[in-house]
């Protein structure tokens, strides 16, 4: 078996004449144009169209990237986890691909000696998701929705050819996936290679507009340390011979490029050095490895096809200044919406969001202030008291607030609906600025905001 690393979490697993392309994000511009690759790619998606299968772990565009998928061969079947909802399945099918839904934790033969086993990040146990994310209400409010599948959006894929085992943990988080790892460890005696996330694909802290420069840097380092500890949990649970930090490598482009310094995504060589010296990873069990783009790690010989070349941070910053910061985002071609146009959209969007807030039986006195135009905000209550459009100076913030700002053209897209833009993707793409008082993170609030659309 061989592992070929392309970029970020995009890899190819090869065994004999059978190959699987995993999570293809092979073009710049994920998350509404803000995520780019560095070093820039020197190959095209079509160079990897001649595979036998495509495995997509989850819906986020750095794993399921529509522009990349549109340049691949639709005759190649796409493997996904059998989720509780068909959201990912429908999106893949719309591109013309045949979808193969794989049952949780069942070893499935692909071709030749190669098998795959896909597990939901929460081990298909909604209570695990609830304990980790505070969303145990999901099953209580599911109505006629099936819970015969993962309530999480992520999955891990295990590939084996009867001799070697490779675990692709994608964006699975620790300790959410602890039980899924225990299942894998029980099913497979030895694991040769583990691929796991090591960086935070999130808006924090680079989008915190009320943090000072020093506070952002400090928060960035705290998040990096947390992500390292999560990654070490996977390594200790699975005890692979080798492990590679891979998912979460990106560089912000366009008008967001100045936020790169605060993004909790360290250089992979820095992650490697941390893991190499870590006193948390059990000694003599596992060894970190890194691969250049398109380089191969042979599981039989336990060797890479070439030495790893670390990223030159100075060259990266020069590339950002020369190339990336001049890029534009798709919504920047839209017309500027007026206050009346936004006001008309906010009403039904708030009703949709508030129905979800009530559905999960959660309330807070925190007010969400969404910057509109002409110094007005949409003041959204989180306790059933409705919403108002008012001048920002008239907004009541005595009981705490979260203030949200973004390009008004992106806001208009989000309000119109997910087919235009989605709050969560805009948030991960670092397009949204946040201010909070007090500085606490109410997870259900941000979950509800994902439904702030008509």
Secondary structure, 3 states (H helix, E strand, C coil): CEEEEEECCEEEEEECCEEEEECCCCCCCECCCCEECCCCCCCCHHHHCCCCEEECCCCCCCCCCHHHHCCCCCCCEEEEECCCCCHHHHHHHHCCCCEEEECCCCCEEEECCEEEEEEECCCCCHHHHHHHHCCCHHHHCCCCCCCCCCCCCCEEEEEECCCCEEEECCCCCCCCCHHHHHHHHHHCCCCCEEEECCCCCCCCCCCECCCCHHHHHHHHHHHHHHHHHHHHHHHHHHCCCEEEECCCCCEECHHHHHHHHHCCCCCHHHHHHHHHHCCCCCCCCCEECCCCCCCEEECCCCEECCCCCCCCHHHHHHHHHHCHHHCCCHHHHCCCCCHHHHHHHHHHHHHHHHHHHHHCCCCEEEEEEEECCCCEEEEEEECCCCEEEEEHHHCCCCCCEEEEECCHHHHHHHHHCCCCCCHHHHHHCCCCEEEEECCCCCHHHHHHHCCCCC
